[in-house]
């Protein structure tokens, strides 16, 4: 077992969180929705793919993100990012929902951290999407203990599938190593993915 897999497994096992409140996250307004396409432009998608608002149910509303999707932009996750990066205050975020995409961009001083969720209409469809994302990122490494399955890339992307939902944490716009604690962007992506999964699990 490599150090990366071992670290994520231990971190995931330690996450015994109650469901993270989604009501603390601002629901994107119509003026913000158009920004979703731009904010997710760097995500690993093939033509015709989209990342949709996520729900733990079998379907998601077409005109708004679900409460579960909003968790990626909640005060709980903002607090986790603040803690991991030893920030003086929680980072500002911008959320958007368009073309079945819910995204939350964390405005860090060194660059944006992008969290996105996709809801698929079936487990099979979610599995297909997950595999396409994985293939688009090249070499990846399995992350144990997260959702149904998960992987991370050396470029700084962590992807987790749980039921019909796929979470992507994209830290590729951040420096490889940054901050007072010399945080690695790959570790940050994996840590945030673990935190979000803690919210999802606690909300079931």
C-alpha angles and dihedrals in degrees: 000000000000124000091252094053092043093050093050093046092054092045093050093048090054093055105099095155130160113233110294112240112252093189090079091066118090113242108231116251124226090260090060097047096082089059091066094077091052095042091054096040091106094052118115100258133139121224112291095022125119138182110232137203106277129234133173088224129080094263139029130212114259096219104045141025120259125247090254092054090052090061091080088067097039127123088251094062092040087055091050092052090048091051097046093048095038091234122174091231139009112281121254115251137201120204130194139177121196138134089014090304124128114189136171118197118200109212103219122176091243096046144301126308110204126205119185136172132201128199117205125198092236141014089250091054091048090051091051092050092047091052092048092052090048093050092049092057097056116212112029138168127223116249111210125216098024121117119302090321138340143181140188132211128217088237091068107268125129120191126189130181120202119173106312095342134092123198121199121191108191117192096160093115091061125085115269088246124013148151135043091297093049090241116196113224091222091056091046092053091050093046094051091047089054091050093051091048088053088057093048093048094048091050095058 
